[in-house]
Every structure is written in C-alpha cells, then in structure tokens.
Amino acid sequence: MTLTANKSITDTDATVDVTAKNVVLTSTTGSIGAVDAPVQLSVATVTASAPGALYFTNDKAISLTSITGGEVG
C-alpha cells in the first residue's frame, strides 16, 4: 500500500490506521504522525519519508526498509 500526501499524514484516534503487508508513507511537505498522535500500523515492512517528524507505532515485529525525516520518533 502506498500513501503520498502533499501535507502531513495525521491521526486523531487510537485505532489501527493501516493494515497491509507492506506500506510506503510519504509526506512531501509535512510530517507523518505526531508525538502525541502517532499513525498506528499493522504491517510487516514500512518505508517512510517526510521533511518533518515521523511518528508511528506497529502492532508486531517490523522491518524498516527506509526511514527519512527531519525527526524520527
């Protein structure tokens, strides 16, 4: 699954947002998640890129393919 946003990718609840085998998350001008509101994943591998912060959780073991951001948490 691939998600590309021109702004930030945000989350406002505590439920899993993405369930997939692999996910690619890209924010071209913002952040992915926030320190107090991470994006919740249920995936085996993740690739994430944003010029801002990256905050996500996963409910199982995860393989990080590539993580690029201004701040990773």
Secondary structure as GFF3:
##gff-version 3
##sequence-region A 1 73
A	DSSP	beta_strand	2	5	.	.	.	ID=ss1
A	DSSP	beta_strand	18	19	.	.	.	ID=ss2
A	DSSP	beta_strand	22	27	.	.	.	ID=ss3
A	DSSP	beta_strand	39	42	.	.	.	ID=ss4
A	DSSP	beta_strand	45	49	.	.	.	ID=ss5
A	DSSP	beta_strand	53	54	.	.	.	ID=ss6
A	DSSP	beta_strand	56	58	.	.	.	ID=ss7
A	DSSP	beta_strand	63	68	.	.	.	ID=ss8
A	DSSP	beta_strand	71	72	.	.	.	ID=ss9
###
